[in-house]
Amino acid sequence: MTGQTQTTSMKTSIKSLPRNVWAVSLTSFFMDISSDLIADLVPQVVRLTAYGSYNAVIGILDFPASLIARLLWHGARGWAGFGPAAPFLFGALTALGAALLLAFRFPHLQQAGS
């Protein structure tokens, strides 16, 4: 197989990956970034405790997040829900609310010069 043919077949195979593979890959990528941030922010003596606490909080919050997403999408007991866009809109509004809370409630956390 020539180099050109091999490159073309690799590009074709990457483009043909299902969306869920891309979603899992991106999620893994961002989880790795957050783990690196923990390593940079926490002293080495308590780093393992910080990793464990972080993963415990993420695990505990995964259930209510999934439940809210399911209710917004599919509804419950005769209520049809809002459809597939609702969980994503809810997530965007929640993120915006958190950013505004950080910006206005805790202005001392902003870096100097920004």
C-alpha positions in Angstrom: 0.0 0.0 0.0 1.4 3.4 -0.9 1.7 6.3 1.5 -1.0 8.3 -0.3 -3.5 5.4 -0.3 -2.8 4.7 3.4 -3.4 8.4 4.3 -6.6 8.6 2.3 -8.0 5.4 4.0 -7.1 6.8 7.4 -8.9 10.0 6.8 -12.0 8.1 5.5 -12.0 5.8 8.6 -11.8 8.8 11.0 -14.7 10.6 9.3 -16.8 7.4 9.4 -16.6 7.1 13.3 -20.1 7.3 14.9 -21.0 10.4 16.9 -21.0 8.6 20.2 -17.3 7.7 19.7 -16.5 11.4 19.3 -18.6 12.3 22.4 -16.8 9.8 24.5 -13.4 10.9 23.2 -14.2 14.6 24.0 -15.5 13.7 27.4 -12.3 11.8 28.2 -10.2 14.6 26.9 -11.9 17.2 29.2 -11.7 14.8 32.2 -8.0 14.5 31.6 -7.7 18.3 31.5 -9.5 18.6 34.8 -7.3 16.0 36.4 -4.2 17.9 35.3 -5.7 21.1 36.8 -6.1 19.3 40.2 -2.5 18.2 40.0 -1.4 21.8 39.4 -3.7 23.3 42.2 -3.2 20.9 45.0 0.0 20.3 47.1 1.6 16.9 46.5 0.9 15.7 50.0 -2.9 15.8 49.5 -3.1 15.1 45.8 -4.5 11.6 46.1 -7.2 12.9 48.5 -8.0 15.6 46.1 -8.3 13.2 43.2 -10.6 10.9 45.3 -12.7 13.8 46.4 -13.1 15.1 42.9 -14.1 11.8 41.5 -16.5 11.1 44.4 -18.2 14.5 43.8 -18.4 13.8 40.0 -19.9 10.4 40.7 -22.4 11.6 43.2 -23.6 14.4 40.8 -23.8 12.2 37.8 -27.0 10.6 39.0 -29.1 13.8 39.6 -27.7 15.2 36.3 -28.9 12.1 34.4 -32.2 12.1 36.1 -32.9 15.8 35.3 -31.8 15.3 31.7 -34.1 12.3 31.4 -37.1 14.2 32.8 -36.5 17.2 30.6 -36.2 15.1 27.5 -38.8 12.4 28.0 -40.9 13.7 30.9 -42.7 11.4 33.4 -46.2 10.1 34.2 -48.1 11.4 31.2 -46.0 14.6 30.8 -44.2 14.4 27.5 -41.1 16.5 28.4 -39.6 19.2 26.3 -37.6 17.1 23.8 -34.0 16.4 23.1 -32.8 20.1 23.1 -34.0 20.7 26.7 -31.2 19.0 28.6 -28.6 20.9 26.6 -30.3 24.2 27.0 -30.6 23.5 30.8 -26.9 22.7 30.9 -26.0 25.9 29.1 -28.2 28.0 31.3 -26.8 26.4 34.4 -23.2 27.0 33.2 -24.1 30.7 32.5 -25.6 31.0 35.9 -22.5 29.6 37.5 -20.2 31.9 35.5 -22.3 34.9 36.5 -22.3 33.8 40.2 -18.5 33.5 40.1 -18.1 36.9 38.4 -20.4 38.9 40.6 -20.5 37.1 43.9 -16.8 36.4 44.1 -15.0 39.3 42.3 -11.8 38.8 44.3 -11.3 35.5 42.4 -10.6 37.3 39.1 -6.9 37.6 38.2 -5.3 40.9 38.2 -5.0 42.5 34.8 -7.8 40.6 33.2 
